[in-house]
Each structure stands twice: as structure tokens, then as C-alpha cells.
């Protein structure tokens, strides 16, 4: 037997989603030879722009960039690699059935002040407080979460630092943070605001992409999380060319750093030899050796499908299989032959993010259905018309509408195949209440259910965040104890996807944190 | 069977298929619960029953032993990942004693694995394991079914046990080597009833002596019992209860779950779990067989100096050191461990114990002091008795391994 040749790669990144590409970039910048393997024909994972009908392109799944911290964007120097924004700081329009819409920008809202001076003042106060909380919490998201009982100095220091950051908010704000931290957003909004329409719009941000309603515990935390990720900015941005353009810029950054990227190369198996990662085997049968493999696939796919439970302890496998990861967000993409008119809005006002969430109660009712594996009869919607800022996505004069609809269950009673059209019709009906001629404008529609998201983007459960963002799946227990520091029980195997701390959405921090953790190990 | 209408605590204990026979022979009516069944603690006298085990043959009803049928294309892979031993070479007809651990390398339970056929195994354990087995089955194509109530089991142990089994017509039993099993048939004319019956006989047991375990259909149980008792009526064969068996198993150095260790599935206090290395079962742990649950934790533990170990003790005097605390010196100043099982051993004429002791005392030949409370006609006295760490098993007769066994 001859000695095996030294592997050509120091690290293989499984999955070319944004986290995989970011992780690859940082690894390659450190001088490692990095290979990224993406199953799909295009990069980006769920951050992808796709032609869904001839001539019409749209961000297929995620449709706004707002979670990725500015510091990370700068570190990656994505603008140098071609990332341009068609629009930033998108305003939010909370749609009202009687056309008394609220226009919520970054500054004070005139429409809100006219309707409720008290709410206008309360909103300013709340935003200020949220930004303070976000700044206190943000550093926690940029590091490997500390282990609770390791006894290691690094972990104790990280825990102390978190406590100190919260304490440093001052007595009043610290008390408020600790008071609201575990609350449901419904109660918080009741405490602070009076207009149902405002409360609905604010509640939407807390529950979007999660399997929660406004009355679910922990929804204040998910709101704080959203704010903390973006360092309090929560600036909604549309990359020129859709989210796929972000992926292309990330890929260019990775390549410039020296990483090699292969698309259309699904990994079938992570190879283990002598209890250590040895490389990967592709679906094509090709085997690629590497001493380090980092997976941006979701934890269930990584551990149960690619690695296999025989390499893991049974208790760990049970935790992974019980991880909550069922998505409830559907995506409706509409090709429109003209811009639809929304009652009470000018064409210019359609440039923002439109919300159908007239009250927190409305969202909670929408949520009721999904508990019983039904789709919402009156869904909560987040709508963008990206062609207004980025006309290149559709033929001249035509438009695309991108709608996130909640709630749609992963396992619909009766199955999605039979009821897909009915669900799609419900969403269009809901839209049509605000844009009566919409139906006539639709050239083509495409509905992606959580089941489709699972299949198309290879996310087990079809959940945006890979693992539900909840107290029992955050920080040192995300995705599960035993894999929360990007390391896994198998030497040489790391996680860098949304299932890892700090979590999902197009945030990118898991990819960056994982790369750092891997370098720390090597050091 | 459990009934729907009664809450679980009001459910009557189950009766084994041997129950009516056992009840008829029980002079003391001393029954104790075991895994949901009522079983005999003592029939007549612990000493008489003990001597049946060591000097003749004994019948012990082990039907409550929890049994699982593990079958499917991944059955072997599943088992090899579950248990600490390498079972990949366990051919049909073989049995292996093993333990299984949680992720931290702490013992959940011990038991025996019977290789029945390719892709079919039976696992026998002291306590129910379905939850853990199902967690362990994630990712494996394997079917796990509890068959406890479908299989009646009787241990026939003692130096004359082979002769006894041959006497009831189980031809071929003498060819079984330790940890082998075979399907044997009992002829038509043996015992009451009609027709030949088939049973699984394994050369296994909990006495450290020559002995067998018979696994049969519940409907055949009484006929097998009757045949054995009839043939054994002139040969000092006795049914025995759990107390006598406990003396024999301590002599053999075998561990009893929840006596010598607490299952990691049940411990409430941190630090009371036990690893196979701590229990002196390192010989059951195969680090070279590939991954199994707890392997990484046990590897890390093996690399550290030991903290404690279960050892065998030979203690001065004749008074069993039940629950005794152990000290490093006679003054009793520094606590060194405690006794988990103790008995006076009539066969070796030694005062034996199993004990968990701290690292300084784990080497064979170490001396400890056992704090024994003596009741002399209602006058309590405290005695510090010298205890020496000795090798286990305390009693290991060559007859337990000889094949074919002696014919009496």
C-alpha cells in the first residue's frame, strides 16, 4: 500500500450559500486552500435571484438585505466585488383596509403623528431603546458562544462581558431589558402603543420567519435579535440584481481570496476515518480529501444525512433530530405586466416595504391555522416590488412582486400538491383587498411552500433560520449542545450555517464566526 | 396485560408463566416486584437455595428480564454503535455480555446480546430501554420490539445442571460452550402434555457456575418446569429466589444495576453516574471497533488518571459489610469509599464485598477499613474491620468452562 498523497485542500466548505462563501473567504484569506462545493447550479443558497418565468427575475427566497452588519460588509469589501444597492433604507408602509396607511421611515412619521401623537412619541422612545439594546447585544453575536460549565477562562470572560454589557445599560434600561427579554411581543406592544396598525407592523418584525405568533413567548427576544444583528440599523436594502447579486459578490470575494468554487457538485457524504473527518464524497462518486470540512448545510442535513448517525453518540443524534426547524413562511413571486395600483398609495410609495399586518391580533389569528397544519386564511404579508428600484429584473414596463406570506405549514394537512393553488389564491385575495386590479396584472405566479424551500434550497424543514430562533436554540445551545461552538463531536468537522450562532436570515455572522473559531483551533 | 381503566400505580403486578408452580412451592410467600412482575425472593431458606446453586441445580424464573427483538438490515450496525463491545463478529448461536453508555460514557444498563440469525438479535436487559434504543436507532434501518411477555425464561444453574437438562431430553446441551446458544427440542414423553417442544438454550447465567438459561413460549413454561422438577426430585434440585442468587452473583463478581451502580438514565445527582472503566469493565470497551455512543468521552476518561473504581474486597470476620463506609486507616479519619454489595460466601468461606473506592485504593492488595455495625443480641457495636482489595471473581470453578460438563 502506498502512502496517501497529501490532500489538495486544507478545508472543504459544504454549501455555497452566503454563510459558506463568507466562511470560505475568511479561511482563504488566512492562507488556507479552500474548496467550496455547491449542489445547485448557482451560488447563494436561499439568497439567490432566479428567472421564474421568461424575462422576469426575482430574489427567489430571501428578498431584503437588512441583517448583515455593516462591519461585515466592510470586512468583505463587497462593493469592490460588484455589490451595488438599488435602494437602501426602504420605508415601511403598514397597509390599512380603509387606506389609512401608515408610512414609517427612519425618522419621525408624519402619518403616525397625525393619527396618534402619543404613539409617535412612544415609537421614537422605543426605537432609541432598541438601538441601545442592539449595541449592547451585538458583540455577543460576533463571537463563538461561551460554554457554560467548561471552566475555561475564555468562556468565563465572555459570560462576564455579557453581564457587564447589560449592566452598563444603566439600572433603568437593564431592568427593562431583563423584564421584556422573555416576554411576548404582543404584551410589549400593548404596554407601549395604542394604534392596532402600528402594533401589527411592529409585531411582524418580531415573528417574520419564525414559527411564532405575537403572543408566543420569546418574540421580544427575536425582535431584539433582529435589531442586534444589524447593530441597531435594521436598514432594509435591495441589492441591485436581487439577493443573487450579493451571492455573486460574495463568490467573487472568495475567489479573490484564493478559494475555488464548484457548483453543481452535491456532497453525498462527509467521509470519516479513524474518528476524524477525511474529506467528502460527491454524489457523482468523486472523493475529495481534506482534513477539515465545514458545513453550511443545516444541522440535520449535516449530521443525519451527510455524516450519518453511526459516527455520533445517540443522545446527540436525538437532540439534532428533535431540533425545531419547521418553516412557516411561504414565498409568492408574481410577474406583473404593469404596476398595480394600491388604494391610497402613490406609485412612488410602492418603492418601500408593504406590510399586510393590520393588527397584532390579525397576525395571531393567522398563526392559529399553522398550529393545526393549515395555512392562514388571512395571511400576514411582507411585500416588495423590487422592479421599481431595479427595473432590470423585468422587461421594460413590467414588474415583479415578491411576497413573504405567513403562515404556511411545512406539512400541510392533505398535502401541498392538492392545495397549493388554493393557498396561492388566498394570498392573492389578501393582496387584492389593497390592490383591487392586481389579479388582472398577473402574468405568472410561483408559490414556494416550506416544503419547496426544503427541496429547492436543501434546508431540512424549509426554515429560513435552519433552526428556530428561540431561547432553547440560541447561543450556547444553538443548534444543539455539543455543536454550539462551530465544532462538532467529530474532529475536523465544523458548522458555519444559519443553524449555528447567531443564526439565520441573510446575516453572514455564522460563516465569519466559524472561520474564526477554526483558525483559533489551528493556532 | 395493563388495563386502560386503572392508573399505573393501581395496576397489579404481572405474573410470570411459572408463577402458579412457584407459588405452590413457596413456603414463605416472600415475593418481590421486578420490572412489573412479582417474583420469588425466598422460597424456603436462602442458605438451602444457595447450596442448590453451588452443589446441585437450581431453577430461577427470569421471565421479567426485559427482552427486545432487534432485527433489520442495519441491526448489527445499530448494536455495534449502541454497545461498548465489538459485536460485529458475533455469529448466530453466540451470546455476548455487554454494557451501553450515554454520550458522557456513563453506563445506562448492562445485558446480553443473542445473535439469533443474520440481521436478527435478542437483547436482554434488567430494565426497559425502548426510549434509549429508539434514540439510538435514528439513522438505522432496524426494528426494535419488546418481547418480554412473549418469552418465558428459566435459569438452570449449578454443577449438575447439564445432567438435569439431558435428563429431561434436551439432547445436545452438553455441546454448548459458554456464551453459546442453540434451539433444542424436548421430546414428546418428557413431562406432561403432548408433542415435542422446542426451546432456546443458552449457556449463560448470573451465578459464575456451570449453568444454562432456557427461553421458551409461555405456554410451554409449566411443562418444562414440571419435567425439570420431576427429574430433579431425587437430585436436590430446588427453585431459588433472588436472595440466594444474589449471594452467588457476588461470589462471581457480577454487578447488579441499581445496587452496584445507578443507571445514568436514572441518576439525579451529578457525579453519581458510573462509567464502565470505573466499574472495572474496561475489558468490555473496545476502542478499536469504530464509533459507539460514549466512545469519545470514555477515551478522554481513559487518558486521565482514574478517580475511583469498583473493587472486590475480602473483609475480616464473618459479618457482611452491608452498606459499610470504607476508610483509609483504622481511625476512620479519611473516607475512602463505600460497599455496594456484600455477603458471607459459604463456598469460599470469605467475607466478600464489592465496593466503590477512591483512586489511592484501587490496586489489588490495598488495605481499607470497613465500618461494620454489629448487632449482638440487640446490643449494637461498631467494628473497624480490615478489608483487602482482591481480584474478582472471588469464586470461579473450572466447571463453569469445561465442555462437555461433568456427567453426574
Interface residues (C-beta under 8 A of the other chain):
Chain A: X275 X304 X308 X309 X310 X311 X312 X313 X314 X315 X316 X317 X318 X321 X482 X489
Chain B: X77 X81 X82 X102 X103 X132 X135 X136 X138 X139 X140 X290 X291 X293 X294 X295 X296
